[in-house]
Amino acid sequence: MKKGNGAIDKLLFWPPLVLIGIICAAIITNPEAGSAAVNKVFAFLTGPMGWTYELFILANFAVVLYFVFGKFANKRFGGDKPEFSTLSWLGMLFSAGTTAAIVYWAPIEFYFYLSAPPFGLEPFSPQAMAVASSYPLFHWGPSSYAVYVGIGVVFGYIFFVQGTEVFRPSAAFQAVMGERGGRYAGKVIDVFYMVGMIAGISTSIGLGTPLLSEVVTKITGIPHTLGLDAAILVIWTLIVAICVYGGLDKGIRRLSDFRNWLGFGLLAFVLAVGPTAFIFNNFFDSLGVMLNNFFRMSLYTDPVQNSGFPQGWTIFYFAWFTAFAIGTGMYLARISRGRTVREFVLGATLSGVTCVYTYFAIFGSYTLDLQTRGVINLGEIIKAHGVPRAIVEIFATLPGSFIILPLILVLLFISTATVINSIAYTLAMVTTARLGAGEEPAKWNRVFWAMVLGGLSLTLIFLGGMKPLQAAAVAGSFPAMFIIGIIVYGFITKAGKDWSDAPSEPHENTHNFTSGKAVEAAVEPRNTNDSC
């Protein structure tokens, strides 16, 4: 790709940066007050306003079903054949689920539901046991993944039908809402989008960093301190900087492929040496429980008992996924040129869900077996040393753990470094004043946002605990719900009506957002692994 001119859009570059700076400064100078403030934000958005997230996710799931069975089902993203073979395309969609957050939650999430179950169930009871393994499948399942796919359909239309190179959600807003998408209103939308994405990725990094530090501690004996977390974040940032300025694009692509194969290899190893029959039986039983209680889980707010379960878990997850929805939807659409809407929705949803279900089925069932047989006591470890140490101790029970733990270290490190770069690249695109087709944002801009992400993540870790991380994701995603809702609604009611089935010549103006009747246009998709 060609370099852009490097000029920044000041109305997009400075507002989110100043806002983040104020938040970080307030937390550092007065941690107690900062903690109290984020707790209040979290309590308000997940409590009195929590139902809005659940209703949004369920409504979005209904929209995605409409895309599969409704009038858009056979519409195609571009009039030509698919750019990638079906096998390659499904592989890219499948491997996108390999993240540090999955490695973090897959082996241990069920325990929190077992020890503090929903619906007023008794902890560690047989009823709680049945629900414990089913809730992760719900939280990371089709309705959550549909958040990415629903907005992805709109971007597929904008990329390959309207012929627009879209780097900002405001452009999508203008594309489907016409003149109502005003310039300054669009800037506000972009700023909210950036803050939400920054908060979401900071949550991911905030989860992955302590886990990585615990693996380092287990292997080397170096004490796990805030200094070790800070050192890891600095190393991640330096790796991104070296990749940007050192031309290591091909090397990083190879590392990304290695990350995927390493993740699949670890899964296969645990499946082979672990309780294989129990893993399969537990997964399918949990899947049945989840499907049987799908709507109960989708709308559970617990207003009478006020256990806090849906607020601390379901609504948090819905908010976290919503924060990433626009950026992830762009990526899914960009690799899906030539696919029909039905192919896109089913392929992206089933591939993504299959990937995360594989992690939860194998790692989660392996841990459940250890817990029920008394091989490990997760409650004591979490109480004494925290969740990251418990996860490390789970993997330490595997045969050949002296080899497995370094491999886990590599998997976590590569996964998070890749995520930091991809989000930094997206933020750099959004804040660049003008990018033509095939142009990239300035390198300094990409490195700058990587440093911002690392700094904010370190601040949240400094504040301590999961609650500030959860509050950051929830606060950043709240406006994103309305942005996504407006864009999808505008597409269905207005823009999508002009979708022509007949292929036509590429559109000459790749930035024409509101050009009457839509025409099919060739747009080169960008693989997020094209650069470090």
Secondary structure, DSSP 8 states (H G I E B T S, - for coil): -EE----B-HHHHHHHHHHHHHHHHHHHH-HHHHHHHHHHHHHHHHTTTHHHHHHHHHHHHHHHHHHHHSTTTT-BSSSS--SS-HHHHHHHHHHTT--HHHHHHTTTHHHHHHHS-STT--TTSHHHHHHHHHHHHHHTSHHHHHHHHHHHHHHHHHHHTS-----SHHHHHHHHHGGGS-HHHHHHHHHHHHHHHHHHHHHHHHHHHHHHHHHHHHHH-----HHHHHHHHHHHHHHHHHHHHHT-HHHHHHHHHHHHHHHHHHHHHHHHHS-HHHHHHHHHHHHHHHHHTHHHHHT---TTT--SHIIIIIHHHHHHHHHHHHHHHHHHHHT-TT-BHHHHHHHHHHHHHHHHHHHIIIIIHHHHHHHHTTS--HHHHHHHH-HHHHHHHHHHTSTTHHHHHHHHHHHHHHHHHHHHHHHHHHHHHHHBS---TTEE--HHHHHHHHHHHHHHHHHHHHH-SHHHHHHHHHHHHHHHHHHHHHHHHHHHHTGGGG--SS-----S-TT-S--SS----------TTS--
